[in-house]
Amino acid sequence: MSSRAAETTRAILTGLDLTGLAAFYRDLHAHPELSWQEHRTAAAVAARLAAAGFTVTERVGGTGVVGVLRNGDGPVVLLRADLDALPVTERTGLPYASTVPGVMHACGHDLHLACLAGAAEALSRARSSWSGVLVVVAQPAEEVGEGALALLGDGLFTRFPRPDVALGQHVGPTPAGTTIHRPGLLMAASTTIDVRILGRGGHGSTPELCVDPVVTAAHLVTRLQTIVSRETSPSDPVVLTTGVLRAGTQANVIPDEAYLALNLRTRTDGARERVLAAIRRMAEGECAAAGCPRPPQVEVTGRFPLTLNDPGADATVSAVHAELFGAEAVIEHGPLMGSEDFSYLGLAEHNGGTAIPTAFWFFGGTPWQVWEAAPGDGPEDKLRTVPGNHNSRFAPSAEEGLRHGVTALTGAALAYLA
């Protein structure tokens, strides 16, 4: 089946004109929108899908878009990409850089959408080459881990055909043409924790009359790092990051409170619960030691699931990618400590008690000339200097990356439809 899918992919993408698709990508990149605000982006994707012959429904799960193309008997295949950008000020210097102050497609969702549109249009033009139902989903709010659940809650698999397999991909800083696969655990779970330290403010000249939440927060930030270094096993990796530390308004004012936002990455549910308990214990201990008038407020505000690839689905897709790009370009790597909410689409507890096989992979977006010019002798050295996801200089190729992503997604769909 993989040979037929690869042959069909090559045939329908022969002479693929990336000019219009690259212009679409650059337009998306220049007009990024944050989670739940992706109205322009969603409308642009919906228009392309409608022009390609899909039955399109907008505002699914908020700002999501679902396109359905029925083409005879066969499996139902879902392709998914994401809509939202990040609150990052762009520093790429690209001629099509973000025109929205403080907002950037720093994670590559604009490229995901362009690849999704390109694959959907190619498959629509080549309906004589396959049979089945193609469901294309543009998901909102991936960056905050809420979009997939919102789609499911709005009847994604009851209002629209329930897929036999769900497929998704993510661009990364590896060179264009490479693809990362892994059966089973591909990416970690992520948890966002808000901590509010409640002190007693006052004049900066009289700290003895106050309880300074800034000092307490500073102690907590350093103390939290001992959870990873002293309370977790190296065989069960954990990453704990303080992404936000906010307090005060003026140098001579001791504020009433300080706020921390933490990001936790784990590969097991047990590790997640142990670290959460340690965070609460340390926050309460630091506040008690400082004499805070009230205990801290510790709240879990966001969760991403583990990204788990169905082994059979991953094997099917990776076999096609090996034929399309060469076996040496398909790399088994991970698990990675990044996170995604894509796996919600396959988990039984969110789908009426029956799991849906899912496959998720990474494709390279860094132009080869940039990769080769990067300092270092091997991939790990180069990845330290090549801008990656969530970096203000992340700039995947609008040509090489786009061609690679369209080919990877089209080939994966045809592994089931051809």
N, C-alpha and C positions, 0 to 999 in steps of 0.2 A: 504493500500500500504506500510506503514512503516513496518508492521510486516513481510511482504514478503521480503522487502529489507533487513531488519535486519537478517532474517533467511538465505537469500542467501549470505549475507556478511559473516556470521559466517561459512557457509558451504565452501565457496571458500577460506577463510583464515585459515581454520582449518589446523594445522600443518605448518603454515607459517614459513619458514626458514629464519630468519633474518640475518644469517651469511654473506651471500654475499651482501645483501642490506646494512648492517652495515659497511662492508668494503668499499662499494661505498660511503657511507656517510662520512666515515673518510678520504677517498681520497679527496673528495670535500673540506672537512674542511681544510685539509693540504695544498691545492693549491687554495686559494681564489683569485678572480680577481675583480677589480673595475668595476664600471659602464662603459659600452661600450667596455670593454676589456675582456669580458668573453668567449674567443675563446676556451680555453681548456675545460672549464666547459660545454659549449654548445655542443662541440663535444662528450664529455662523455655521456651526456644525450641523444643526438641523436643516439649514438651507441646502447644504451640499448633499446630505443624505436624501432629501426629498428630490433633488435634481437627478440623483442616481437611481430613482425608482423605488426607494424604500417607503413604506408606510411609517410616518414619523409621528411620535407623540412627545410633546414638550412638557416641561414642568412636572416631571415624574420625580417624586421624592424631593421636591423643592425646585432645583434648577436642572435636574437631569433630563437627558434626551434618550429616547429609545427608538431605534429604527428596526423594522422587520421586513425581510425580503423572503417571500415564499417562492420556492422553485422546485415543486414536485415532491415526491416521496423521498424520505431520507432523514438523517439525524438533524437535531436542532443544535446548532453551534452558536455560542455566545462569544462575542469579542468585546472587550471592555477597555476603555481609556478614561483618563481623568481630566477635569476641567480647570481646577483651581491653581492659583499662583501663591507666592509667599510674600510676607512683609519684609522684603529685602531691597535695598537700594542698588540698582544695577551699576556695575563698573566694567562691563565688557568692552565698551567703546564701539560696539557694533552699529552700523548705520540704521539698523532696525531695532535698536535698544528700546527698552520700555519707555513709554511716554507718560506713565503714571508714577508720580513721585512716591518713592518708598515701597513700590510693589514691583515684583519681578517674577518671571517664570524661571526661578532658580533651580527647579527640580526636573524640568523637562516635560511637563505635562502638555505644553504646546506642541512639542514634537510627537508625543503619544497621540494626540488628537489628529495631527496631520497624517500620521501613519495609519490611524484607524480610518480616516476618510479615504486615503489612497487605496487601502486594501478593500474597503467596501465598494468603491467605485470600480476597481479592477474586477472584483468578483461579480458585480452587477453586469458589467459589459460581457463577461464570459459565462453567462448562465448556461450555455450549451455544454459546458465542461464539468458541471457538477449538479448534484441534486440534493435537496433538503431545505432546511429553513435556517437563514442567517439572521441572528439577532445582534444588533450593534448597540452598545450602551456607552454613553458619555456621562460619567459619574461626577457629581459635585462633591466638594468638601472632603477629598481624600486626605489632605494635609492635617485635618483635625480629627480624622478617624470616624467621621459620622456619616459620610455619604452612602456607603454600601448598605448600611442598616436602614437608612432613610428610603433607599430604593426598594428594599425588601419590604419595609413597612407600608409602602405605597403600592404593593401588589405586583412587584416586578415579575414574579413567577406565577401569578394568577391572572393578571390582566394581559400578559404576553406569554408566548410559548415558553414552557419550562425547558431549559437546555439539557442535552445529554452530556455536554461538556462545556466548561467555561474557561476561556483563554485570555491571558493578559500579558503585557510586557512592560518593561521599564528601561529607559535609557540610562546609561552610566558613563563614567569617564574613561573606560577602556577603549581601545582603538576601534573605529568603525569596521565592521565585518566580523567582529568576535561576538560570541553569544555565550552567556553563562547559564547553565542548567544545573539542577540538583533535584533528585527525587526525595520525597519526604520533606524534612525541615529545611526550608530555604532561608527564611528570615525570622528574626526574633519578634517577640511580643513587646509592645511599648505601653507604658503607663505614664500619664501626666499627673503630678501631685502638686497641689497648691498648699503652701504653708504660710500662715499669717501669725507673726509674733507680736503680741500685744504688750507694749511697754507703758511708760508714763512720761510724756513729753515735758519740755520746759526750755529754759534759757541755756544756751551753750556754755555760759559762764558758771552755771550751778549744776553740774552733773550729779552732785551728791543728793540733790533733791528729786532726781529723775530715776527712771529705769530705762536705760538706753537700748532700744530694740535693734539698733544698727550693730552695736558690739555683739549682742546676742546672736544676731543673724550671721555675723562674720565667724563667730565660733562654730555655729552650726554648719556652715558651708564646709569648713575644714574637717569637722568631726564626721560629716556624712561620708567623706572619702574613705574613712576606715571601714565602712561597711563592705566595700569591695576588697580592700587590701587585707582585712583581718576577720571578716565574718562570712565570706563566701569561698567556696572551693574553686580552684582554677579549672577543675573539670566541668563546672557548671557556670559558664561565663556570665558576668553581669556588667552593665555599664550604667553609671549613675551620673547625670549631668545637672548642674545648677545653671539653667539657661537664663533665668531672670532673678535679679536681686534689686529690689526697688524700695527706697525709703527716703523720706525727707524732702524739703523744698528749699532750704536755705542753710548756709554754712553755720550760722549761729543759733539754729533751732534744733533741739533734740526732738525727733518726731514721736508720735504716740505709737506708731506701729511700723513694721517692716514686712515686706512680702517677698517670698521666694517661689519660683516655679521650677519644679524638678522634672527631669525626664529619665525614666527607668527603662532599660532594655534587658530582657531575660529570655531564656530559651525553654524554661519550664515553669509551670504554674506554681510549684513549690518554692522556687527561688523568688518569684514575684511576691508571694505572700510573706516570706521571711524578710525580704528587704523592706516591704511596706511596714511591717511590725517594727523593724529597727528604726526606720525614719520617724515613726510616731514616738518611739521610746526616746530617741536622741533629742527630738524637738521638745518633748516634755521635760527631759532632764536639763537641757540648756536653759530653758525658761525658768525652771525651778531654781537652778543655781544662780541666775541673775536676779531673782526676786520679782519676776513679772507678776503684776496684779491678777492676771488671768492666764489659764493654760493656753497653749497655742491652738490654732485652728488648722487641722490637717485634713485635706479633702482630696480624694481621687476625682479628677475632672475629665479624664479621657483615657480610652483604652484602644489598642490595636491588637488583633489576634495574632497568634503564630501564623506565618505563611507556610502552609503545608501543601506540597505538590502531591497529587495522586501519582504513584509510581508508574502506573500504566500510561496515564496521559502524558506525563513528562517524557517517558521513553518514546512514545509515538511522535511527539513534537520534536524532540532532540534528534531523532533519526532523520526527519525531514530536513532539519537545519544542517545536519552533517552533510547531507547530499547537496544542499544549496550552497553552503559556504565552505565546505571542506571539513573533514573530521578534526583537523588540527585547530580549527577556529571555534569549535564547540568545546567549552571548558566546563568541567564539573568543579564547582567551587562553593565554599560556604561551610556551615551556615553563616549568613551575614547578620550583623547586629542592627541593620536598618529594619524598618517595619512598613507594613502595608495593610489596608483594610480589605483588599481583594478577596482574601480567603473567607470572609463572611458569606460570600456568594455560594460557597460550597459546603459550609458547615451544616450538619443535619439539624442542629438545634435552632437554626434560623430558617430552615427550609422544610418545615412540616415533618421533621423527623427522618428525612431521607437525604443523605449526602449527595452532592453533585460533584463528579470528578473535576478537578481544576488543575491547570498547568500555568505557571508564571515563570518568566525568564527575563534576563537582562540582555540588552544589546548595546554594543559600543557606539558612542557618538563622537569621540574625539577624532578629528581628521588625522590621517596617518602622518602627515608632515609635522603636525604639532606634537604627536606622540613621539616620533623619532627624534625630534629636536629637544625633547625634554631631557634634563640631566638624569643620570643614573644608568646602571648597567642592566637592570631587570625591571619587571613590571611593578614590584613594590616600591622601588626607588622612584620610578616615574610617576606613580600615583600620588606621591608626596608633593609633587610640583604641578601636575596637571590639574586645573580647577575641576572640582567635582560637584556633585549635587549639593544644593543649599549654599553654594559659594557665590558671592556676588559677581564672579568672573566666569561662571559656568556657561559655556557656549558650544553646545554640540553642533556638529556640521549640518547645515541646511541642505546639503547635497548627499554626501556619503552616508551620514546617519539616517537621513530620510529614506534613501534607497534601501538601506539595510533593514530598517524597521518595517517598511512596507512589505518587503520580500519575506521577512520572518513571520509577520502576522498573516499574510496571504497563504504562505506555505503551511502554517499551523492549521488554518481553517480547512484547507484542502486535504490535509491528512485525514479528516473525517468526512468531508463532503464529496471529494473526488471519486 
